[in-house]
Amino acid sequence: MTSAPVVARGSVTFRLADQYARLRGVRLQQEVRIPGDQLNFRYRQGTWRLRLPRPAVDRMEYLFELRYRNDDRQTMPDPANPRRAPGAFGEKSVIEFPEYRPPRWLDLPRADGDYAELHVQCRALRATISGLLWTPAGLTGPEPLLVAHDGPEYASLGGLQDYLAALIRTGELPPIRLALLAPGDRNNWYAVNPAYARSLAEQAPHTIRIGAGASLGGLAMLHAHRSAPGLFGALFLQSGSFFTPELDPQERRFGRFRPVTKFVAELAQAVADPDPVPVAMTCGGLEENLANNRAMADTLRALGYAVDFREVADVHNFTAWRDAFDPSLTDLLKQVCGPRA
């Protein structure tokens, strides 16, 4: 029987049983910056094994890539590891190392609320921005509004609505509405699209609007704020895709690489900002985006933004973003929304 990964102080060992040698090879798929020449398993006595140094993360998502003797290939979670992490492209196996601590709010009771469909016809975009609007029970008038890009994924894979409902229930946060915006034509809309930025102004009633997004969604929120000062009163940006030619040459094939790098360069060269708002930023310590996020944090600080930038011991995935909501987003919302009435 295959055993689950063996975690030691300085290493982790993966195993996959193959008693009848049906496989030609096994390779580890991962995003924790392990060099490619170290990812191939070795076969011995009916089992494929791979021993690696412990990566510098508190949790690690991974898959096995199997190559059969007829050269067919299959990618699958580790059958010996029952722990799974959800993702936009399917489940992955996950190791939670001894240092990992899940968010404190996961098991807290949650405030009730109601969902309503959200459809905003946008002439500038020639499309409809759709999503869901979550309102805590009992609210009737305008309240703070948290607007999240990739909203359905942020809720289902990252637990954003659960987080908000839990901290509203405990009284740590005031009642806050949540707009979960569906990504639509994500690569086009989120990657420095002026028409999309103009379209974000048409939302539900609010007293203050906070923009949230991860990866390209974070970039889109910052671009929208710079395009329309006053649109957002604060920003929560996770692993933003703030590409530069120097730091991100691997992204050159991305269709909107040039508009993104132009926007980032213009921001870095700016000498003033009409509306520097509070910003909370998080990024995984082993992400490709870490260097450009550090640079963006410095850029925003130079323009007068109050930036709280935190690096987390994880990489580019929804669980990492979920785990960073508290305290980063909590502190930001307390700052801009005030105490619960």
C-alpha positions in Angstrom: 0.0 0.0 0.0 1.3 3.4 -0.9 2.0 5.7 2.1 1.2 9.4 2.2 4.1 11.9 1.9 6.6 11.6 4.8 7.5 15.0 6.2 10.7 15.3 8.1 12.4 18.4 9.6 14.4 19.1 6.4 12.7 17.0 3.7 9.5 15.6 2.3 9.3 12.2 0.6 6.6 11.3 -2.0 5.7 7.7 -2.9 3.5 6.0 -5.5 3.0 2.2 -5.7 3.5 0.5 -9.0 3.9 -3.1 -8.2 3.8 -4.4 -11.8 5.9 -1.6 -13.3 3.1 -0.2 -15.5 4.6 3.2 -15.5 7.6 4.5 -17.4 8.0 7.6 -15.2 6.4 9.8 -12.5 7.0 13.5 -12.1 5.9 16.0 -9.5 4.0 19.1 -10.6 4.4 21.9 -8.1 4.6 25.7 -7.8 7.1 26.1 -4.9 10.1 26.8 -7.1 11.7 23.4 -7.0 14.1 23.1 -10.0 12.8 21.0 -12.8 15.7 18.6 -12.8 14.7 17.5 -9.3 11.1 16.5 -9.9 11.5 13.0 -11.4 10.7 10.0 -9.2 13.0 7.0 -9.1 11.6 3.4 -9.2 12.7 0.7 -6.8 11.1 -2.5 -5.6 7.6 -1.7 -6.8 7.4 1.9 -5.7 8.2 5.3 -7.2 10.0 7.6 -4.7 11.0 11.3 -4.7 12.8 12.9 -1.7 13.1 16.7 -1.7 14.3 19.4 0.6 11.5 21.1 2.5 10.3 24.1 0.5 10.0 27.5 2.2 6.2 27.3 2.5 3.8 26.3 5.3 1.6 24.4 2.8 2.3 22.8 -0.6 -0.1 21.9 -3.3 1.0 19.3 -5.9 0.0 16.7 -8.5 1.6 13.6 -9.9 2.2 13.4 -13.6 2.2 9.8 -14.7 3.8 8.5 -18.0 2.7 5.0 -19.1 4.7 2.6 -21.1 2.7 3.4 -24.2 3.6 7.1 -23.6 0.1 8.1 -22.5 0.2 10.6 -19.7 -2.1 11.3 -16.8 -2.1 14.1 -14.2 -3.7 13.2 -10.9 -3.7 14.0 -7.1 -1.7 11.8 -4.8 -3.9 8.7 -4.2 -2.3 8.1 -0.8 -3.0 11.7 0.5 -6.6 12.4 1.4 -6.1 16.1 1.9 -7.2 18.2 -1.1 -7.2 21.9 -2.0 -9.7 23.3 -4.4 -8.6 25.3 -7.4 -9.8 27.0 -10.5 -8.4 24.1 -12.6 -9.5 21.3 -10.3 -8.4 19.8 -7.0 -4.8 19.3 -6.0 -3.2 17.3 -3.2 -1.9 19.4 -0.4 0.7 19.0 2.4 0.1 21.1 5.5 3.5 21.4 7.2 3.7 21.6 11.0 4.0 25.4 10.8 0.7 25.8 9.0 -2.2 27.4 10.9 -5.6 27.6 9.2 -7.5 30.9 9.5 -9.2 31.4 12.9 -12.5 32.4 11.3 -13.1 29.1 9.4 -15.1 27.5 12.3 -16.8 30.7 13.6 -20.6 31.2 13.2 -21.6 33.5 10.4 -24.0 36.3 9.9 -27.0 35.6 7.8 -27.4 37.4 4.5 -29.1 37.4 1.1 -27.8 37.2 -2.4 -29.2 39.1 -5.4 -28.1 38.8 -9.0 -26.0 41.7 -10.2 -26.1 42.8 -13.9 -24.5 46.1 -15.0 -24.9 47.0 -18.6 -21.8 48.8 -19.6 -21.8 50.9 -22.8 -18.1 51.6 -22.7 -17.4 47.9 -22.5 -20.2 46.8 -24.8 -20.9 44.0 -22.4 -22.6 43.2 -19.1 -20.7 42.8 -15.9 -22.5 40.1 -13.9 -22.2 38.7 -10.5 -23.9 38.4 -7.1 -24.5 41.1 -4.4 -24.4 39.7 -0.8 -26.2 41.8 1.8 -26.0 41.0 5.5 -29.5 40.4 7.0 -31.3 43.5 8.2 -29.5 46.1 6.0 -31.7 48.5 4.2 -29.6 51.6 3.4 -26.2 52.2 1.8 -23.3 50.6 3.7 -19.7 50.0 2.9 -19.3 47.9 -0.3 -16.5 45.4 -0.9 -16.1 44.8 -4.7 -14.2 41.6 -5.6 -12.9 40.6 -8.9 -13.1 36.9 -9.8 -16.0 37.1 -7.2 -17.5 33.6 -7.7 -14.1 32.0 -7.4 -13.1 34.2 -4.4 -16.3 33.0 -2.7 -16.3 29.3 -3.6 -12.6 28.6 -3.6 -11.4 31.4 -1.2 -14.3 31.7 1.2 -14.5 35.5 0.9 -18.2 35.7 1.8 -17.7 33.2 4.7 -14.8 35.3 6.1 -16.9 38.5 5.9 -20.0 36.9 7.4 -17.9 35.4 10.3 -16.3 38.7 11.3 -19.6 40.6 11.0 -21.2 38.0 13.3 -18.4 38.4 15.9 -18.7 42.2 15.8 -15.1 42.7 14.6 -16.4 44.2 11.4 -19.4 46.4 10.7 -22.1 45.3 8.2 -20.5 45.3 4.8 -22.0 44.4 1.4 -20.1 42.2 -0.9 -20.2 42.5 -4.7 -18.8 39.3 -6.3 -18.1 40.3 -9.9 -17.8 37.4 -12.4 -14.6 37.7 -14.5 -16.2 37.7 -17.9 -13.5 38.1 -20.6 -10.9 38.1 -17.9 -7.7 38.5 -19.7 -9.1 41.4 -21.8 -11.2 43.1 -19.1 -8.7 42.9 -16.2 -5.4 43.7 -18.0 -5.5 47.5 -18.1 -8.7 48.0 -20.1 -9.9 51.6 -19.9 -13.5 50.6 -20.9 -13.6 48.1 -18.1 -12.2 50.6 -15.6 -15.0 53.1 -16.5 -17.6 50.5 -16.2 -16.8 49.7 -12.5 -18.3 53.0 -11.4 -21.9 51.6 -11.9 -22.5 49.6 -8.7 -24.8 49.3 -5.8 -25.4 52.1 -3.3 -22.6 52.5 -0.8 -21.0 54.7 1.8 -17.5 53.7 0.8 -16.2 51.3 -1.8 -13.3 48.9 -1.3 -11.8 47.2 -4.3 -10.4 43.6 -3.9 -8.7 41.4 -6.4 -6.0 38.8 -6.9 -3.5 38.4 -9.8 -4.9 40.2 -12.8 -8.0 41.1 -10.7 -5.7 43.1 -8.4 -4.1 44.8 -11.3 -7.5 45.8 -12.6 -8.6 47.3 -9.3 -5.5 49.5 -9.1 -5.9 50.5 -12.7 -9.6 51.4 -12.1 -8.6 53.5 -9.1 -6.0 55.4 -11.0 -8.4 55.9 -13.9 -11.2 57.3 -11.7 -9.9 58.8 -8.5 -12.6 58.6 -5.8 -14.0 55.4 -7.2 -12.4 53.4 -4.3 -11.8 54.4 -0.7 -9.3 51.5 -0.2 -7.7 48.6 -2.1 -7.0 45.0 -1.2 -4.5 43.6 -3.7 -3.3 40.0 -3.6 -0.5 38.7 -5.8 -1.1 41.5 -8.3 0.1 41.0 -11.8 2.1 44.2 -11.9 4.4 43.0 -14.7 7.5 44.8 -15.9 9.8 43.7 -18.8 12.7 43.4 -16.4 11.0 41.4 -13.6 8.6 39.3 -15.7 10.1 38.4 -19.1 8.3 35.0 -18.8 5.0 36.8 -19.3 5.9 38.4 -22.7 3.6 36.0 -24.6 0.6 37.3 -22.6 -1.5 39.2 -25.2 -1.8 42.4 -23.1 1.7 42.4 -21.7 2.5 45.7 -23.3 -0.5 47.7 -21.9 0.2 46.2 -18.5 3.9 47.1 -18.5 3.1 50.5 -19.8 0.7 51.2 -17.0 3.1 49.9 -14.4 5.9 52.0 -15.8 3.8 55.2 -15.9 2.8 54.6 -12.3 6.4 54.2 -11.3 7.4 57.4 -13.0 4.5 59.4 -11.6 5.4 62.2 -9.1 2.0 62.7 -7.6 -1.4 61.0 -7.1 -4.8 62.7 -6.8 -6.2 60.1 -4.4 -3.8 58.0 -2.4 -6.0 55.6 -0.5 -5.1 52.9 2.1 -3.9 49.7 0.5 -3.3 46.2 1.9 -1.2 43.9 -0.2 -0.3 40.2 0.2 1.9 38.0 -1.9 3.4 34.5 -1.6 7.0 34.4 -0.6 7.9 32.0 -3.5 5.7 33.6 -6.2 7.0 34.8 -9.5 5.0 38.0 -8.8 6.8 38.7 -5.5 9.4 41.0 -7.0 6.9 43.1 -8.9 4.6 43.3 -5.9 7.5 44.6 -3.7 8.2 47.1 -6.4 4.6 48.2 -6.6 4.3 48.6 -2.9 7.4 50.9 -3.0 5.9 52.8 -5.9 2.6 53.4 -4.1 4.3 54.4 -0.9 6.3 57.0 -2.8 3.0 58.4 -4.1 1.6 58.8 -0.7 -0.5 55.6 -0.3 -0.5 54.0 3.1 0.6 50.5 2.2 0.5 47.4 4.4 2.4 44.8 2.5 2.6 41.2 3.9 4.4 38.2 2.4 2.9 34.8 3.2 4.5 31.4 3.3 2.6 30.1 0.3 2.3 30.7 -3.5 -0.3 31.8 -6.1 -3.6 30.0 -5.2 -7.0 30.7 -3.6 -6.2 29.0 -0.3 -3.1 31.3 0.1 -5.2 34.3 -0.6 -7.9 33.1 1.8 -5.4 32.6 4.5 -4.2 36.1 4.2 -7.6 37.8 4.6 -7.0 38.0 8.3 -5.4 40.2 9.5 -4.6 42.1 6.2 -8.1 42.7 5.0 -9.5 42.8 8.5 -7.2 45.7 9.4 -8.0 47.5 6.2 -11.8 47.2 6.6 -11.6 48.4 10.3 -9.5 51.3 9.2 -11.8 52.6 6.4 -15.2 51.4 7.6 -15.0 52.3 11.2 -16.2 50.3 14.2 -19.5 48.4 14.2 -22.4 50.7 15.2 
